[in-house]
Structures are given as C-alpha cells and as structure tokens.
Amino acid sequence: MAQPGTEKRKPIALHVAVPTEDESYPVLIGKGLLARLGYELRRSHPNARRVALVSDENVMPLYGGLARGSLEAEELEVHCFTIPAGESSKCLEQLVGLIEGMVAARLGRRDVVVALGGGVVGDLAGLAAALFMRGIDLMQCPTSLLAQVDASVGGKVAIDLPSGKNLFGTFHFPTVVLIDPAVIKTLPDRELACGLAEMLKHGALFSPEHFHQVVDAAADMYAHKPEVLARKIAASVGLKAACVSRDPREQGEAGKGRVALNLGHTIAHALELMSDFELKHGEAVALGLIAAARLSERKKLAKTEEGEVGLEEQMRAALAALRLPTNLDAWLTEARLERLEANLKNDKKRGFASISYIGLSRIGDPAVLSLSAQEIVALLRNPKPD
Ligand SMILES: NC(=O)c1ccc[n+]([C@@H]2O[C@H](COP(=O)([O-])OP(=O)(O)OC[C@H]3O[C@@H](n4cnc5c(N)ncnc54)[C@H](O)[C@@H]3O)[C@@H](O)[C@H]2O)c1
C-alpha cells in the first residue's frame, strides 16, 4: 500500500504490508536517503548499539564511508564486513564467516545487520541476520537496480548449494528497506539493464501502464536521472509488494500468489546454467520473457486480433528498447534444446509431473500453465512444427 512521504527530503515512501504476521515494513525511496541511514535505523531501532554493515568489494569503497558515517553520527558502533563481489559469495563459507564475525564483534539481540549492496549481499547478509542468535533485525539498503526493485523486497534470503541456487534459505523480513536511487550512477549499464528486465516483468504481470512507462523512461534511467528512477522504482516495488502481501511465504494457490513472479524465470534459470553464467540473470530473464510470450501465443492463451501486434513481438520491442537481449532462437538450436529440456526437468520449482509455467493472456494478465519439460521445448521450437 503506497503512502506519500511526509518529510521533504523523502520524495517517495512506500509501505509494504506483510499481513500474515500482522505487521508491515516501510520501503523508503528517495534521492540522498543513504545519508539518512543512521537516522532511519535509530528511529526504527532505538535500543540498538552495534551494527554489522555488510557490503561487497565494489560497493563498500563507494558507499561504505557514507553509510558508516551516518550510523556513527547516531552513536552506533559499526563493524564492517566486506565480501567478494559476485554470486560465488552466496556460499556456506561466507555465511559462517559472517556469523563468526558478528560473534567476535559481540553483536546482541537488539543489534542490527545492514545489507548494503546488490542482491548477493542482501541474500547473504539477510540469511546471516535470520540465523545469528536465532534471528536479529535486518535493514536492506539495496544498491543495484535489481536489488532495489526485486531482491530487497519480500523477505527471501538464501545462499546457494553446489546442487542449486537459493536452496539454503528462509524468509526473514527486513524492518526497513532504504532505497537511494542516486547510487545507480555508479552501477554498470549491463547491471542496470538486468534491473530493467525485472521492472518490465512486474509490468507484464500486473500493469500494462507500468510496462509501457518503463520502456518510455529507459533513456532517462540510463542517464541516471534520480527522480525518474525513484518514481519507476516505487511503481515496481509497489507492484511486487502487492503480490507478496497476498502470499508472503509463497504458499498461495497457483496463480494467485508470488509464484507469478516466476514469469520468465523457468527458461531464464535453464539458460543461465547453459551459458555457464555468461548470461547475467536479468539478460536470461529477458529471453525468458520472450519465451513466455511465445509459449502463451502458441498455447492460445494469448490471442491476437487481426491488425494487433502479437505478444511476442510486443515483448521483443520492449526489451530491445531497454537494451536487453532478444535473440531467443540463438539459444534454441537443436543441441541446446536437448540441454534445455534436461535442465527444465531438474528445475526445483517443478511439480511431480509438470512444471507450473507462468504465461500471459495479455500484458498485465498472468495465468499458470501446467506443462511438461517436453511440451515447453516443443512449444518454443522455431520454426513452429505443424
Ligand atoms: N531474495 C530475493 O527475493 C531475490 C530476488 C531476485 C534476485 N535475488 C538474488 O540477487 C542476486 C542478484 O542480485 P544483483 O543483480 O544485485 O547482483 P550482485 O549483488 O552481484 O550485484 C551486481 C554487481 O553490481 C555491483 N554493484 C551493486 N551496486 C552497485 C553500485 N551502486 N555501484 C557499482 N556497482 C554496484 C556489485 O558489486 C556486483 O558486482 C542473485 O543472487 C539472486 O539470486 C534474490
């Protein structure tokens, strides 16, 4: 539920409701908010004495000083933990190292973990907060666009296992999410594009208006205009928040809960693996969105009237405008289709016999299709078999 900010320096503030637990946490969005981290933390945690400030080796040198200074101004004792950048840090070794560090720093139950970074930092630090002393408070300060619009909201925290991504995790809702769009200015364009893919996904699922607005605002977002970023991030967070509020722990009925957020992700996970992670997650999601559109059309879920632009074409045009990859067929050669099918069979979200595949009847209207890996591959093959 969106609530307008009350303070001048906080242009946009959203509140995300977590209804099953009869509580909500604020998502604060505004240019310059990182400098107010200490103030916001003190306001929400009046009894905290120590803070574990977790970041990665790219983000800590850029924003660690500002965050630390702002926390110390509130007389908080700050302990900094810097992890290597990249997905490989979402591992048991880093998790245990972080928790050992928090023990050595004598953090206690009333103290707070602050995750300052992309989704890797948020997921790892979040899981450490969930486990340390059976759980202490967590504040998310996402600095990548993907983490701002997606990973920091919803309470999922996890590390990877050799057998799969995010297999070792839990739900740990943050007490506050603080989003400063000004930090996007140092984010590489390729990472920014990955965040745009998730924003487009939110529009494709829940709001045609947002879908088109993200495309229209692409140039301004690549130019790092903080006001435009703030508005679009707030809209995307609002859409994700509404979805996770209906199903905070992903237990909802198929189609009604957060399972819809998997739009594009069934194929994306398989392509990421097949590319040996040469494709970034958001780039794989872009190809996955095209696959979802194609499959929806071929399953006759999405129907195109004469003279209308088909769903796959709409998706392709939007992704191209966002400078994301669109060449799905390059990934669907005969040899790759076999690997794709094998990867789909291993997908952890698969039911016993079928995969809950999220399709679209049109932009803004998702539906769950129950399909086997073979059916998915057959429906994606180009040219379409008769
Ligand atoms: N918990 C969830 O609900 C959820 C949802 C989506 C994704 N995720 C997870 O998030 C991770 C991906 O997140 P990500 O794309 O943010 O990756 P990431 O954390 O690896 O960040 C991407 C890169 O950008 C750098 N970076 C971040 N902010 C920066 C800034 N402001 N300036 C300069 N460099 C910056 C990072 O150091 C890193 O090199 C994956 O592990 C994924 O599983 C979690």
The ligand as an ORCA input file, in Angstrom:
! r2SCAN-3c Opt
* xyz 0 1
  N      15.776    -12.535     -2.344
  C      15.109    -12.346     -3.452
  O      13.881    -12.242     -3.458
  C      15.854    -12.234     -4.736
  C      15.194    -11.794     -5.896
  C      15.941    -11.642     -7.060
  C      17.292    -11.929     -7.062
  N      17.889    -12.367     -5.918
  C      19.324    -12.667     -5.888
  O      20.031    -11.467     -6.147
  C      21.273    -11.794     -6.746
  C      21.484    -10.892     -7.931
  O      21.474     -9.561     -7.490
  P      22.284     -8.429     -8.260
  O      21.924     -8.455     -9.692
  O      22.114     -7.178     -7.498
  O      23.780     -8.979     -8.204
  P      25.051     -8.538     -7.350
  O      24.742     -8.391     -5.935
  O      26.132     -9.468     -7.746
  O      25.366     -7.088     -7.936
  C      25.735     -6.945     -9.282
  C      27.081     -6.220     -9.404
  O      26.870     -4.822     -9.242
  C      27.761     -4.318     -8.244
  N      27.071     -3.186     -7.640
  C      25.942     -3.214     -6.894
  N      25.540     -1.963     -6.632
  C      26.420     -1.125     -7.210
  C      26.521      0.290     -7.328
  N      25.601      1.123     -6.827
  N      27.578      0.799     -7.989
  C      28.511     -0.017     -8.559
  N      28.456     -1.354     -8.518
  C      27.417     -1.892     -7.852
  C      28.050     -5.487     -7.346
  O      29.265     -5.317     -6.666
  C      28.122     -6.628     -8.369
  O      29.382     -6.652     -8.979
  C      21.224    -13.263     -7.113
  O      21.986    -13.985     -6.197
  C      19.758    -13.612     -6.971
  O      19.562    -14.961     -6.594
  C      17.205    -12.514     -4.769
*
